[in-house]
Amino acid sequence: MTPDPDASARLRAAVRGRVLAPDDAEYDEARRVWNGMVQKHPCLIVQAAGAGDVAPAIAFARETGLPLAIRGGGHNVAGNGSVDDGILLDMGGLHAVEVDPDSGLVRAEAGATLGDIDRATEPYALAVPVGVVSGTGIAGLTLGGGVGWLTRRYGLTIDNLVSAEVVVATGELVRASDDENPDLFWGLRGGGGNFGVVTSFTFRAHPLDPQVFAGTLIYERPRWSEALRSYVAWAADVPDEITTLVTFMVPPVDWELGSRPLMFLGFAWAGADRVEGEAVIDRLRTACSPDVAVLDPTRWLAFQSAFDRAMPKGVRAYWRNASFDRLDGPMIDTLVEHCGAQDWVGTAADLHHLGGAFGRVAEDTTAFPNRAAQFWLNIYGFWANPADDPARIGWVKGISDAMGPYAMAGQYVNFLGHDDADPYRKALAAYGPAKLERLMALKRRYDPMNLFRINHNIPPAA
Ligand SMILES: Cc1cc2nc3c(=O)[nH]c(=O)nc-3n(C[C@H](O)[C@H](O)[C@H](O)COP(=O)(O)OP(=O)(O)OC[C@H]3O[C@@H](n4cnc5c(N)ncnc54)[C@H](O)[C@@H]3O)c2cc1C
């Protein structure tokens, strides 16, 4: 589809950034997103050179009726960072991060990646709680929630968001915080990119020694059941300072750990007293001794990018997730059966331990669903060969269906893959009826025409 030439000319004249069309040499790389299964072809790509480029892009979408996609880091698993036959506003060129060590406030432009933020804060021995792969965009991650190695200590990324600057559907730039447009601030924290284009985020950072006590305990397949039972008992009584993430996968070849499924029990200690952290991990090691323990001192930046190479841009991906209030015997047996069936590299299941600071945020403080969850399971794939699609997607769906009967309400939109489900039903499954109603009222207020719809959409009306 070719947009109206006059409107395109006005857009080019109004923005400072580049506007790419399909015949530009850079177009093909610029249109691609992290998930190689999603191949979309926008008719124009605006590479924003400043916050001032946002309003003209919104005006162009409104005027032409073309769908508008917003991109931060392009890591959205469902491929919402691009669009067919529409306009893509790519904020990726705006990635400055400013740290004020006195106040602990960190201002990040919307195109920053998690790595940009960690690199800016680490010299001050500060950290913002973000996710665990450094190329992920702060924008999509924050607007959906943001879970990572500091979640039990300091909460989700949104729990540390102080304010955001947002260009809303009218083209007006507004601030959202506890004091300014608090309804919008509520919706931005979990409601995705439904309410406007964020141009910058301000976060509260926390002290973190750049040399962290973090590591991995590795268990062979025959010991998973015993290890998980010990882990669950241990996790019921650990301090907030420890966050753990259990991954079941066949490790990538370059990890040189062999080609069988392994259970990786990763942890990060975010407390001041490392000795205390060691004692906490020793309790787990005593309860169920790992086959291998990797406990070398780790630089925070290295730990935060440890998974990067396993999941490069362009891999094929399908993800699902579910939350749980417990992990009992039948659930453990189901997990072990399905995760142990992987004899390929390219799929995995991550079990995030929650509670702590995450669980103390009152449910109605943010749009993020289900603070009562104790564990969140993210089942995902990252394979290369299209011929593997049916088997890998089948594995993800199989474990998701098998764990479904044990799941609580609520889904984390950032861990949802692409599918054709009805947007209202998807939103209902993610947020539940009460939150969805509030989100829809907010949508009617800020975006009644659903201009921002290339996302996990909150429809203005059912
Ligand atoms: C390899 C990998 C690892 C991951 N690890 C984690 C993790 O550890 N923790 C976690 O919580 N999540 C994780 N995720 C999920 C991640 O949070 C989501 O995929 C998120 O959407 C990525 O954000 P992005 O900016 O990179 O995505 P993009 O594709 O650029 O954008 C995603 C969506 O966000 C919205 N958006 C983007 N920028 C803006 C903006 N400026 N204003 C308004 N809306 C905007 C748009 O609606 C867009 O549809 C991971 C994903 C991948 C692929």
The ligand as a Tripos MOL2 file, in Angstrom:
@<TRIPOS>MOLECULE
LIG
   53    58     1     0     0
SMALL
NO_CHARGES

@<TRIPOS>ATOM
      1 C1         15.0860  -12.3640   24.3950 C.3       1 LIG1
      2 C2         14.0310  -11.7290   25.2640 C.ar      1 LIG1
      3 C3         14.2180  -11.6620   26.6240 C.ar      1 LIG1
      4 C4         13.2460  -11.0960   27.4420 C.ar      1 LIG1
      5 N1         13.4610  -11.0200   28.7880 N.ar      1 LIG1
      6 C5         12.5340  -10.4320   29.5770 C.ar      1 LIG1
      7 C6         12.7530  -10.3020   30.9810 C.ar      1 LIG1
      8 O1         13.7750  -10.7220   31.5140 O.2       1 LIG1
      9 N2         11.7920   -9.7070   31.7250 N.ar      1 LIG1
     10 C7         10.6460   -9.2200   31.1710 C.ar      1 LIG1
     11 O2          9.8190   -8.6840   31.9100 O.2       1 LIG1
     12 N3         10.4120   -9.3270   29.8470 N.ar      1 LIG1
     13 C8         11.3240   -9.9150   29.0460 C.ar      1 LIG1
     14 N4         11.0900  -10.0410   27.7140 N.ar      1 LIG1
     15 C9          9.8100   -9.5830   27.1740 C.3       1 LIG1
     16 C10         9.8690   -8.1030   26.8250 C.3       1 LIG1
     17 O3          9.6260   -7.3620   27.9960 O.3       1 LIG1
     18 C11         8.8010   -7.7560   25.7930 C.3       1 LIG1
     19 O4          9.0230   -8.5160   24.6460 O.3       1 LIG1
     20 C12         8.7730   -6.2630   25.4710 C.3       1 LIG1
     21 O5          7.6260   -5.9840   24.6980 O.3       1 LIG1
     22 C13         9.9870   -5.8240   24.7130 C.3       1 LIG1
     23 O6         10.0430   -4.4350   24.6170 O.3       1 LIG1
     24 P1         10.7060   -3.7230   23.3500 P.3       1 LIG1
     25 O7         10.6710   -2.2660   23.5620 O.co2     1 LIG1
     26 O8         12.0260   -4.3680   23.0700 O.co2     1 LIG1
     27 O9          9.6850   -4.1900   22.2410 O.3       1 LIG1
     28 P2          9.1120   -3.4820   20.9210 P.3       1 LIG1
     29 O10         8.8390   -4.6130   19.9990 O.co2     1 LIG1
     30 O11         9.9560   -2.3880   20.4420 O.co2     1 LIG1
     31 O12         7.7610   -2.8530   21.4470 O.3       1 LIG1
     32 C14         6.8360   -3.6330   22.0980 C.3       1 LIG1
     33 C15         5.5170   -2.9490   22.2990 C.3       1 LIG1
     34 O13         5.7360   -1.9420   23.2700 O.3       1 LIG1
     35 C16         5.0630   -0.7610   22.8960 C.3       1 LIG1
     36 N5          6.0230    0.3330   22.8240 N.ar      1 LIG1
     37 C17         7.3230    0.2780   22.4820 C.ar      1 LIG1
     38 N6          7.8590    1.4860   22.6050 N.ar      1 LIG1
     39 C18         6.8870    2.3110   23.0220 C.ar      1 LIG1
     40 C19         6.8290    3.6790   23.3510 C.ar      1 LIG1
     41 N7          7.8850    4.4810   23.2670 N.pl3     1 LIG1
     42 N8          5.6390    4.1980   23.7490 N.ar      1 LIG1
     43 C20         4.5450    3.4270   23.8340 C.ar      1 LIG1
     44 N9          4.5500    2.1230   23.5400 N.ar      1 LIG1
     45 C21         5.7100    1.5760   23.1480 C.ar      1 LIG1
     46 C22         4.3710   -0.9650   21.6420 C.3       1 LIG1
     47 O14         3.0010   -1.2050   21.9160 O.3       1 LIG1
     48 C23         4.9520   -2.2380   21.0880 C.3       1 LIG1
     49 O15         3.9260   -2.9380   20.5150 O.3       1 LIG1
     50 C24        12.0540  -10.5890   26.8730 C.ar      1 LIG1
     51 C25        11.8680  -10.6730   25.4970 C.ar      1 LIG1
     52 C26        12.8370  -11.2340   24.6960 C.ar      1 LIG1
     53 C27        12.6070  -11.3340   23.2410 C.3       1 LIG1
@<TRIPOS>BOND
     1     1     2 1
     2     2     3 ar
     3     2    52 ar
     4     3     4 ar
     5     4     5 ar
     6     4    50 ar
     7     5     6 ar
     8     6     7 ar
     9     6    13 1
    10     7     8 2
    11     7     9 ar
    12     9    10 ar
    13    10    11 2
    14    10    12 ar
    15    12    13 ar
    16    13    14 ar
    17    14    15 1
    18    14    50 ar
    19    15    16 1
    20    16    17 1
    21    16    18 1
    22    18    19 1
    23    18    20 1
    24    20    21 1
    25    20    22 1
    26    22    23 1
    27    23    24 1
    28    24    25 2
    29    24    26 1
    30    24    27 1
    31    27    28 1
    32    28    29 2
    33    28    30 1
    34    28    31 1
    35    31    32 1
    36    32    33 1
    37    33    34 1
    38    33    48 1
    39    34    35 1
    40    35    36 1
    41    35    46 1
    42    36    37 ar
    43    36    45 ar
    44    37    38 ar
    45    38    39 ar
    46    39    40 ar
    47    39    45 ar
    48    40    41 1
    49    40    42 ar
    50    42    43 ar
    51    43    44 ar
    52    44    45 ar
    53    46    47 1
    54    46    48 1
    55    48    49 1
    56    50    51 ar
    57    51    52 ar
    58    52    53 1
@<TRIPOS>SUBSTRUCTURE
     1 LIG1         1 GROUP 0 **** ****
